[in-house]
Amino acid sequence: MTIELRPLSYALGAEVRGLDLTNRCSDADWRAVHSAFLKHGVLLFRGQKITREQHIAFSRRFGELDSHESLPLDRDRTHPELLMVTNDAKEDGSPSNSRYTGQMWHSDLSFTLAPALGSLLRAVAVPPVGGDTLFANMYLAYETLSQRMQGIVDDLHGIHVPERKNAGLSAHWEAENRRLNPPVAQPVVRVHPETDRKALYIGEKVKCFEGMTPEESRPLIEFLLRHATRPQFVFRHQWQADDLLLWDNRCTAHLALGDYDPRHRRHLERTTVLGAASGHVANLESIA
Ligand SMILES: O=C(O)CCC(=O)C(=O)O
């Protein structure tokens, strides 16, 4: 089968047409998908009526999958490779823990020592309008900084915490989340291991730079975030049911907008491809 690519925005993203993921992707198609992944950062496969097992099997073509030990509350009980991003109420009727997942600019698992290589998010049910996701091209974000600013950020580490917006977790789970995920320092600029390009690695989970106080760090964090997420560098995805969206966490950041009526169902399932080891447990004194 010959696949076709259709760019989704100036900055990043392409739709892959001509692939039915209910069948095993041939090696030739997979090589084409992989090279498009490296080139476009985000790939969209529409109309994929795949099972959970097919979702997991296709994801494994990209590498080892995370079993989501860092986010135990959100993973599926029988498939630890699947993370639920859902507003479906829990069995006891209480609200889902993951209904606000992703509502901060971030790159997946940046707060761990094995940040994600890629993520594959499958839309099972989406609201009739809204519930969009934004993606920013972090190569462009780095490359459009002045040389002097590039020199400054090249030398910094950002301290990432496993914080979530409006999570509404119990005190017990908040404490458990902090215990499982102590703050981690990651380079603010990372070299993509497959393209050799430098990308900015910054998001709203960065609380300060290593060796600097939060007050000293905040203006630069805010500037970098504003710069990286300017509209010219962003693609906005409007979901349809049976979309499978794949993104490269090493050169993109994303944000779930939460722009939908919560009375409508929004249920997505994600696999996470493990990336190379990166960062170190942060020196806590630097965020005191
Ligand atoms: O729900 C979304 O649109 C994105 C979810 C997200 O940010 C994630 O899975 O990391």
The ligand as a MOL file (V3000), in Angstrom:
LIG
                    3D

  0  0  0     0  0            999 V3000
M  V30 BEGIN CTAB
M  V30 COUNTS 10 9 0 0 0
M  V30 BEGIN ATOM
M  V30 1 O -6.3990 14.9630 25.9650 0
M  V30 2 C -5.6250 15.5340 25.2250 0
M  V30 3 O -6.0180 16.2500 24.3110 0
M  V30 4 C -4.1460 15.4060 25.3950 0
M  V30 5 C -3.7890 14.5020 26.5270 0
M  V30 6 C -2.3730 14.6820 26.9400 0
M  V30 7 O -1.9060 15.7750 27.1310 0
M  V30 8 C -1.5260 13.5230 27.1260 0
M  V30 9 O -1.9780 12.3890 26.9590 0
M  V30 10 O -0.3320 13.7390 27.4270 0
M  V30 END ATOM
M  V30 BEGIN BOND
M  V30 1 2 1 2
M  V30 2 1 2 3
M  V30 3 1 2 4
M  V30 4 1 4 5
M  V30 5 1 5 6
M  V30 6 2 6 7
M  V30 7 1 6 8
M  V30 8 2 8 9
M  V30 9 1 8 10
M  V30 END BOND
M  V30 END CTAB
M  END
